[in-house]
Amino acid sequence: MAKTYQNLKSLKNWAEDDRPREKLMLKGKASLSDAELVAIIMGSGNKEETAVDLAKRILNDVQNNWHELSRLSLKQLMNYKGIGEAKAISIITALEIGNRKSLQFALEKPKVTSSSEVFDVLRPHLADLNVEEFWVIFLNQANKVISIERVSSGGISYTLADPRLIFRTALEKFATAIIVAHNHPSGNIKPSEQDIRLTKKLVECGQILDVAVLDHLIVTQKDYFSFRDENKM
C-alpha cells in the first residue's frame, strides 16, 4: 500500500530528537532555529537532554554565535556530555561546509571597490583563526577577483609574508592589482611597526613591477583596519 500523508506520524508522536527533522520536512529549512539545526547534525542528545536542549546549551556557551562555535576544537566539543568523537566531527564538518559555501563565488567574478567589500570577502577566511595568516586578493584591471590565496601562516602574534612570492604569483595570474590582508587574533586592529614596514615594502615592489597594491587590511572578528582608508599608504 502506498504511503499517504495520513500515514505519516503526527509531529507530537515523533521522538524528541527526531522532531527537528520532521519540522524541516513539513515547514522547510528556514523554519528551523539555530539549535534545531545543530540538533539535526548531532542526531541525538544525552540521557538528561534532548538533542535540541543540548544544542541550546552549546550555543549559549558561545553566545549563540556561529563564528564562536566554529572556533571550538574537537576536544572542546567532546567535553559536552553526549558529544562523542563522531558527533563533534559532524559539527565541525557542517560548519566548514557552511564556511566554504560562503567563500564560493558565482561564475561572475566579484568586484571589490571598497575596504568594506574586501572585509566581507576576507572575513570568512580570517575572522575565526587563532593564529595570524596572510592572504592576498589578486585582481584584474576591472578590480574583479581573479583568486584569493593564503600566502603564509604564523603564530599567535605574527606571520611573515614574502613579497617575492606574492608578486611572483601576481605575475603568473596576470593580476594588475592586489589587496593584502592579515588577521590579529587578539582583536586589536592597530597596525604594528612590522605591519607598517611590510606595507611600505609591498607598495614599493608593486610600483616597480606595475602591480598596484590597493590596500592592506588588518582583520578581526568584528572590525578591520584599512591602510588606504587611514591614509597609511
MISEKE-290312 format. One record per residue (C-alpha): residue number from 1; x, y, z. Coordinates in pm, 1 decimal. Layout:
REM MISEKE-290312
<i: NUM	east: X	north: Y	up: Z>
...
//
This chain:
REM MISEKE-290312
<i: 1	east: 0.0	north: 0.0	up: 0.0>
<i: 2	east: 139.8	north: 337.2	up: -97.7>
<i: 3	east: 205.8	north: 583.8	up: 179.8>
<i: 4	east: -21.0	north: 883.0	up: 206.6>
<i: 5	east: 15.6	north: 1198.7	up: 409.8>
<i: 6	east: -234.0	north: 1049.2	up: 653.4>
<i: 7	east: 2.6	north: 756.7	up: 712.3>
<i: 8	east: 276.7	north: 983.0	up: 844.4>
<i: 9	east: 316.9	north: 1005.8	up: 1220.0>
<i: 10	east: 196.0	north: 1322.8	up: 1384.2>
<i: 11	east: 480.9	north: 1554.9	up: 1485.7>
<i: 12	east: 388.2	north: 1520.5	up: 1851.5>
<i: 13	east: 433.5	north: 1142.1	up: 1831.9>
<i: 14	east: 789.0	north: 1160.1	up: 1698.9>
<i: 15	east: 1075.7	north: 1108.4	up: 1940.1>
<i: 16	east: 1209.9	north: 1436.7	up: 2077.2>
<i: 17	east: 1537.4	north: 1403.1	up: 1885.5>
<i: 18	east: 1352.4	north: 1345.7	up: 1556.7>
<i: 19	east: 1119.8	north: 1644.3	up: 1572.5>
<i: 20	east: 1354.9	north: 1900.0	up: 1411.2>
<i: 21	east: 1383.8	north: 1667.6	up: 1108.5>
<i: 22	east: 1008.2	north: 1640.6	up: 1080.5>
<i: 23	east: 975.8	north: 2015.9	up: 1119.9>
<i: 24	east: 1212.7	north: 2062.7	up: 827.9>
<i: 25	east: 1007.9	north: 1818.4	up: 619.9>
<i: 26	east: 679.0	north: 1990.9	up: 699.6>
<i: 27	east: 777.8	north: 2357.5	up: 713.5>
<i: 28	east: 1110.1	north: 2386.8	up: 532.8>
<i: 29	east: 1464.9	north: 2461.2	up: 641.4>
<i: 30	east: 1402.4	north: 2830.9	up: 711.3>
<i: 31	east: 1165.0	north: 2737.8	up: 992.3>
<i: 32	east: 1440.9	north: 2577.6	up: 1199.9>
<i: 33	east: 1610.4	north: 2760.1	up: 1484.1>
<i: 34	east: 1988.2	north: 2754.4	up: 1521.2>
<i: 35	east: 1955.2	north: 2497.3	up: 1799.0>
<i: 36	east: 1736.1	north: 2274.9	up: 1582.3>
<i: 37	east: 1991.9	north: 2287.1	up: 1300.8>
<i: 38	east: 2268.7	north: 2178.3	up: 1537.7>
<i: 39	east: 2038.0	north: 1912.1	up: 1682.6>
<i: 40	east: 1987.8	north: 1758.5	up: 1338.3>
<i: 41	east: 2364.0	north: 1747.3	up: 1287.8>
<i: 42	east: 2413.7	north: 1572.4	up: 1623.9>
<i: 43	east: 2123.1	north: 1332.5	up: 1577.9>
<i: 44	east: 2065.9	north: 1273.2	up: 1948.3>
<i: 45	east: 2122.9	north: 1424.0	up: 2289.7>
<i: 46	east: 2212.4	north: 1253.5	up: 2615.3>
<i: 47	east: 2017.1	north: 1085.7	up: 2897.3>
<i: 48	east: 1924.1	north: 1418.8	up: 3054.0>
<i: 49	east: 1882.3	north: 1636.8	up: 2745.2>
<i: 50	east: 1722.0	north: 1611.7	up: 2403.8>
<i: 51	east: 1935.6	north: 1698.7	up: 2105.6>
<i: 52	east: 1768.7	north: 2040.5	up: 2090.9>
<i: 53	east: 1830.3	north: 2110.2	up: 2460.9>
<i: 54	east: 2194.1	north: 2006.7	up: 2429.9>
<i: 55	east: 2234.0	north: 2222.4	up: 2119.5>
<i: 56	east: 2081.6	north: 2519.8	up: 2302.3>
<i: 57	east: 2331.1	north: 2477.2	up: 2585.1>
<i: 58	east: 2627.3	north: 2458.3	up: 2348.9>
<i: 59	east: 2511.8	north: 2764.1	up: 2155.3>
<i: 60	east: 2450.2	north: 2955.3	up: 2476.6>
<i: 61	east: 2811.2	north: 2888.9	up: 2578.2>
<i: 62	east: 2930.4	north: 3057.4	up: 2256.6>
<i: 63	east: 2686.8	north: 3349.9	up: 2283.5>
<i: 64	east: 2472.0	north: 3198.9	up: 2005.3>
<i: 65	east: 2739.5	north: 3296.2	up: 1754.7>
<i: 66	east: 2828.3	north: 3065.3	up: 1465.0>
<i: 67	east: 3178.1	north: 3212.9	up: 1438.8>
<i: 68	east: 3247.1	north: 3134.3	up: 1803.6>
<i: 69	east: 3108.3	north: 2783.3	up: 1761.9>
<i: 70	east: 3342.3	north: 2722.7	up: 1469.7>
<i: 71	east: 3637.3	north: 2809.6	up: 1693.6>
<i: 72	east: 3566.7	north: 2516.4	up: 1927.3>
<i: 73	east: 3807.5	north: 2228.7	up: 1885.6>
<i: 74	east: 3721.1	north: 1862.0	up: 1864.5>
<i: 75	east: 3828.0	north: 1818.0	up: 2225.4>
<i: 76	east: 3621.4	north: 2115.6	up: 2346.5>
<i: 77	east: 3307.4	north: 1982.9	up: 2178.5>
<i: 78	east: 3365.4	north: 1639.0	up: 2326.6>
<i: 79	east: 3364.9	north: 1791.6	up: 2675.3>
<i: 80	east: 2985.6	north: 1812.4	up: 2645.8>
<i: 81	east: 2807.3	north: 1505.3	up: 2774.1>
<i: 82	east: 2653.3	north: 1328.7	up: 2479.0>
<i: 83	east: 2906.0	north: 1461.3	up: 2227.0>
<i: 84	east: 3141.1	north: 1186.1	up: 2118.5>
<i: 85	east: 3405.4	north: 1198.0	up: 1851.9>
<i: 86	east: 3161.5	north: 1122.5	up: 1567.9>
<i: 87	east: 2917.7	north: 1399.5	up: 1669.2>
<i: 88	east: 3198.5	north: 1650.5	up: 1721.8>
<i: 89	east: 3338.3	north: 1571.8	up: 1377.8>
<i: 90	east: 2990.9	north: 1610.3	up: 1226.5>
<i: 91	east: 2950.2	north: 1955.5	up: 1382.7>
<i: 92	east: 3294.4	north: 2072.0	up: 1269.4>
<i: 93	east: 3234.4	north: 1933.6	up: 920.0>
<i: 94	east: 2896.6	north: 2105.4	up: 884.4>
<i: 95	east: 3043.9	north: 2438.6	up: 993.1>
<i: 96	east: 3330.9	north: 2400.5	up: 747.5>
<i: 97	east: 3087.0	north: 2325.7	up: 465.3>
<i: 98	east: 2899.4	north: 2644.3	up: 552.3>
<i: 99	east: 3224.1	north: 2837.4	up: 560.1>
<i: 100	east: 3332.4	north: 2706.4	up: 219.7>
<i: 101	east: 2990.9	north: 2778.6	up: 71.6>
<i: 102	east: 3015.7	north: 3139.7	up: 184.4>
<i: 103	east: 3353.5	north: 3165.0	up: 11.0>
<i: 104	east: 3244.8	north: 3029.6	up: -323.6>
<i: 105	east: 3185.5	north: 3280.1	up: -596.7>
<i: 106	east: 2925.1	north: 3273.5	up: -865.8>
<i: 107	east: 3052.2	north: 3232.6	up: -1219.9>
<i: 108	east: 3064.8	north: 3609.6	up: -1244.4>
<i: 109	east: 3377.3	north: 3718.3	up: -1059.9>
<i: 110	east: 3304.4	north: 3959.6	up: -774.6>
<i: 111	east: 3427.7	north: 4315.0	up: -794.5>
<i: 112	east: 3570.6	north: 4492.0	up: -491.6>
<i: 113	east: 3562.5	north: 4869.7	up: -479.1>
<i: 114	east: 3589.1	north: 4949.7	up: -108.8>
<i: 115	east: 3754.3	north: 4828.8	up: 210.0>
<i: 116	east: 3416.7	north: 4716.6	up: 346.5>
<i: 117	east: 3366.1	north: 4489.9	up: 46.9>
<i: 118	east: 3714.5	north: 4348.3	up: 95.3>
<i: 119	east: 3634.3	north: 4283.8	up: 460.7>
<i: 120	east: 3318.0	north: 4096.5	up: 360.8>
<i: 121	east: 3520.9	north: 3877.5	up: 124.2>
<i: 122	east: 3804.9	north: 3807.0	up: 366.5>
<i: 123	east: 3621.0	north: 3779.4	up: 695.4>
<i: 124	east: 3522.6	north: 3412.5	up: 644.6>
<i: 125	east: 3890.3	north: 3331.0	up: 582.8>
<i: 126	east: 4042.3	north: 3521.2	up: 871.4>
<i: 127	east: 3797.6	north: 3617.2	up: 1144.4>
<i: 128	east: 3787.7	north: 3288.0	up: 1335.4>
<i: 129	east: 4157.0	north: 3197.2	up: 1331.0>
<i: 130	east: 4366.0	north: 3160.8	up: 1646.4>
<i: 131	east: 4692.5	north: 3228.7	up: 1462.4>
<i: 132	east: 4792.6	north: 3501.5	up: 1219.7>
<i: 133	east: 4763.3	north: 3431.7	up: 848.0>
<i: 134	east: 4845.0	north: 3648.7	up: 548.5>
<i: 135	east: 4611.9	north: 3646.8	up: 247.6>
<i: 136	east: 4616.5	north: 3816.5	up: -90.3>
<i: 137	east: 4332.8	north: 3907.7	up: -326.9>
<i: 138	east: 4453.7	north: 3913.1	up: -687.8>
<i: 139	east: 4258.4	north: 4149.5	up: -914.8>
<i: 140	east: 4229.4	north: 4219.7	up: -1284.9>
<i: 141	east: 4207.2	north: 4561.6	up: -1448.1>
<i: 142	east: 3837.5	north: 4589.4	up: -1366.5>
<i: 143	east: 3904.8	north: 4521.9	up: -995.3>
<i: 144	east: 3738.7	north: 4182.5	up: -1029.9>
<i: 145	east: 3873.4	north: 3899.6	up: -818.9>
<i: 146	east: 4096.8	north: 3654.1	up: -1000.4>
<i: 147	east: 4167.3	north: 3449.9	up: -688.4>
<i: 148	east: 4213.2	north: 3470.0	up: -313.5>
<i: 149	east: 4508.2	north: 3286.3	up: -162.8>
<i: 150	east: 4677.9	north: 3234.6	up: 170.6>
<i: 151	east: 5048.4	north: 3305.2	up: 141.2>
<i: 152	east: 5164.4	north: 3239.4	up: 496.0>
<i: 153	east: 5055.9	north: 3120.1	up: 838.7>
<i: 154	east: 5237.3	north: 3209.5	up: 1157.9>
<i: 155	east: 5198.3	north: 3224.9	up: 1531.7>
<i: 156	east: 4955.9	north: 3390.8	up: 1767.5>
<i: 157	east: 5105.6	north: 3737.7	up: 1728.3>
<i: 158	east: 5279.9	north: 3747.6	up: 1390.4>
<i: 159	east: 5319.5	north: 3597.0	up: 1045.6>
<i: 160	east: 5572.9	north: 3660.4	up: 773.3>
<i: 161	east: 5482.8	north: 3745.9	up: 415.5>
<i: 162	east: 5741.2	north: 3718.7	up: 137.3>
<i: 163	east: 5694.1	north: 3995.6	up: -123.3>
<i: 164	east: 5878.6	north: 3783.1	up: -380.9>
<i: 165	east: 5623.6	north: 3504.9	up: -350.7>
<i: 166	east: 5331.2	north: 3747.2	up: -357.6>
<i: 167	east: 5439.7	north: 3928.0	up: -672.1>
<i: 168	east: 5554.8	north: 3612.5	up: -848.5>
<i: 169	east: 5201.8	north: 3477.4	up: -802.5>
<i: 170	east: 5054.0	north: 3809.0	up: -917.7>
<i: 171	east: 5256.3	north: 3798.5	up: -1238.3>
<i: 172	east: 5167.1	north: 3434.5	up: -1301.4>
<i: 173	east: 4798.7	north: 3521.3	up: -1269.3>
<i: 174	east: 4833.3	north: 3835.2	up: -1484.5>
<i: 175	east: 4696.8	north: 4038.4	up: -1195.1>
<i: 176	east: 4720.8	north: 4414.8	up: -1231.5>
<i: 177	east: 4646.6	north: 4485.7	up: -866.4>
<i: 178	east: 4644.0	north: 4313.8	up: -528.7>
<i: 179	east: 4492.2	north: 4367.8	up: -187.2>
<i: 180	east: 4673.0	north: 4211.5	up: 104.8>
<i: 181	east: 4534.7	north: 4129.0	up: 447.7>
<i: 182	east: 4616.7	north: 3952.1	up: 768.8>
<i: 183	east: 4432.8	north: 3891.9	up: 1093.3>
<i: 184	east: 4502.4	north: 3987.8	up: 1453.0>
<i: 185	east: 4367.4	north: 3706.4	up: 1675.1>
<i: 186	east: 4395.9	north: 3942.3	up: 1973.5>
<i: 187	east: 4114.9	north: 4155.3	up: 1830.9>
<i: 188	east: 4333.7	north: 4466.7	up: 1823.4>
<i: 189	east: 4319.6	north: 4628.1	up: 1479.1>
<i: 190	east: 4605.3	north: 4872.7	up: 1540.3>
<i: 191	east: 4891.8	north: 4805.3	up: 1294.8>
<i: 192	east: 5231.5	north: 4715.0	up: 1434.7>
<i: 193	east: 5555.8	north: 4870.4	up: 1317.3>
<i: 194	east: 5621.2	north: 4548.0	up: 1127.8>
<i: 195	east: 5283.6	north: 4582.7	up: 953.8>
<i: 196	east: 5368.7	north: 4939.2	up: 851.5>
<i: 197	east: 5713.1	north: 4843.2	up: 719.1>
<i: 198	east: 5575.8	north: 4550.0	up: 522.5>
<i: 199	east: 5302.3	north: 4763.0	up: 366.5>
<i: 200	east: 5556.2	north: 5020.4	up: 253.0>
<i: 201	east: 5778.6	north: 4749.4	up: 107.0>
<i: 202	east: 5491.2	north: 4590.1	up: -82.0>
<i: 203	east: 5385.1	north: 4923.1	up: -230.0>
<i: 204	east: 5741.4	north: 4991.5	up: -346.6>
<i: 205	east: 5772.9	north: 4645.8	up: -504.4>
<i: 206	east: 5437.1	north: 4687.7	up: -675.1>
<i: 207	east: 5541.7	north: 5017.1	up: -828.1>
<i: 208	east: 5848.9	north: 4853.8	up: -982.8>
<i: 209	east: 5650.1	north: 4561.1	up: -1124.7>
<i: 210	east: 5346.1	north: 4769.2	up: -1223.6>
<i: 211	east: 5118.6	north: 4574.8	up: -989.6>
<i: 212	east: 4923.5	north: 4818.4	up: -773.9>
<i: 213	east: 4887.6	north: 4744.4	up: -403.5>
<i: 214	east: 4542.7	north: 4889.2	up: -342.4>
<i: 215	east: 4511.1	north: 4826.5	up: 29.3>
<i: 216	east: 4626.8	north: 4631.9	up: 332.2>
<i: 217	east: 4359.7	north: 4521.1	up: 578.2>
<i: 218	east: 4401.0	north: 4401.7	up: 935.0>
<i: 219	east: 4101.5	north: 4182.1	up: 1010.4>
<i: 220	east: 3939.9	north: 4080.2	up: 1338.3>
<i: 221	east: 3608.0	north: 3908.7	up: 1403.3>
<i: 222	east: 3408.9	north: 4230.6	up: 1419.8>
<i: 223	east: 3620.4	north: 4503.4	up: 1266.2>
<i: 224	east: 3907.6	north: 4588.0	up: 1036.2>
<i: 225	east: 4177.1	north: 4847.5	up: 976.3>
<i: 226	east: 4235.3	north: 4972.7	up: 622.3>
<i: 227	east: 4573.2	north: 5130.5	up: 547.2>
<i: 228	east: 4414.8	north: 5302.2	up: 245.7>
<i: 229	east: 4123.5	north: 5448.0	up: 440.3>
<i: 230	east: 4357.3	north: 5573.0	up: 711.4>
<i: 231	east: 4599.1	north: 5729.4	up: 460.0>
<i: 232	east: 4880.5	north: 5499.0	up: 567.0>
<i: 233	east: 4991.3	north: 5408.5	up: 215.0>
//
